[in-house]
Amino acid sequence: MSNPIYVIGDIHGHLDKLERALTLVEADGGADAHIVFLGDYVDRGPDSKAVIDRLIAGKDAGRNWIFLKGNHDRMFEWFLEDFPREDPHLPVELYYLQDRIGGPQTLASYGVDAGPRDRKWDVHQQARIAVPPEHVAFLQGLRSYYAHGPLLFVHAGIRPGVPLGEQSDHDLMWIRQGFLEYQEPHPWLVVHGHTALETPTHFGNRIDLDGGAAYGRTLVPAVFEGSNVALLTETGRVEITQG
């Protein structure tokens, strides 16, 4: 076997789904498997704190794991700053302490009740006490992308035609329009999450691995050997080809 790369998409605070995915990866590639996590570890699910604990534990154990930053991870990171920052790319009617975004669920996993919006400053102070410094450091240390041979791993996507070193963090973590509909080849096969689908899908120039774990669907890990990709299941690999 060549050196496979395993990929786990958007977890969104679901520890049980993460543990299942890690079990499938280890069964296929062993304890030293090279794993890329595509970001969005927090929000919406009930176990964001436990998810970050699990990822940090793997990192500290010397696992060959790469962690990318998703837009939800950045929103959580920014909320924890000295002065809480809302992401300017959210629609004006949305904010972090809103169930639709998932911030209240994340804070609840740390024992903080978000409550009504007019308690924002009190909630912010409680969160800065409740969230361990190592979790903040983990969020701050997440990567924007990871390039490996013919593959580019990123949370949301890229701006077509822009050199990798000139891509904006906003696009890498948020982009949909201008990327999802683009059908020409990129310099790499782009592997991303962020846009939830019913199932991971191969579009030719990109592969979307966000199967909608945030919305009750299964977190399906994938394995790449070169540009060949398969999904991992309890019954083995299932090849994923261009749809």
C-alpha positions, 0 to 999 in steps of 0.5 A: 500500500502507498502512504494513504491520507485519511480525512475527517470532515465537519464534526460539529461537537459530536464526540460519538461520531468522531470516535466512530470515524477514528475507529474506522480509520484505525481499522483501515490504516492503523494507529499511526494513520495520517489524518487531516481534519477539515475543521468545524470541530465545534457548534451545534452538537452537544460535545464540543468541549469533549471533541477538542479534548479528544483532538488535543489528546491525539496531538499530545500523543504524537499522532500524525494528525493535521488540524484545519480551521473551520469558520465555526472554530474561528467564530468560537476563537473570536468570541473568546478574545478580550473583546468578543468579535463577531465574524463580519461575514455572518449575515446581519441577522446572525450572531454567535450566541444564537442556536442557528450558529451553535454557539450556545451549544458549544458554551453549554458543553463548558458549563456556560449558559448563553441565555438571552442575547442581552447577557452577552458580556456576562456570558463572555466573561464566564466563557473566558473563565470556563474554556481552558487555555489549552483549548484557546491555544488549539483554536489559535494554532489551527491551519488554514490549508494543507497541500500534499501532492495532487491534493489540497485540503481546506475547510470551505474551498478556494477562490479559483485562479488565485495563487495559494499564498494569496488566498484569503482566510475568509475564502478558505473558511467561508467560500461557497459562491464562486467556488462550488459552481466552478467546473474547470480544473484547479491546480489540485483536487480540492478536498473540503467540507463546510457545505453540508450534503446528504453524502460526500460527493466527488465533483471532478475538481473537488470533493465535498466531505461534509456529509451533514453530521451537524444535522443528524447524518453520519460522519464518514471518513475518507481515505486518499491514495494519490487522487483515488478516494474511498469512504470508510464503512464498517464493511470496508472501503467504498470507492467514491467516483465523480458523480 
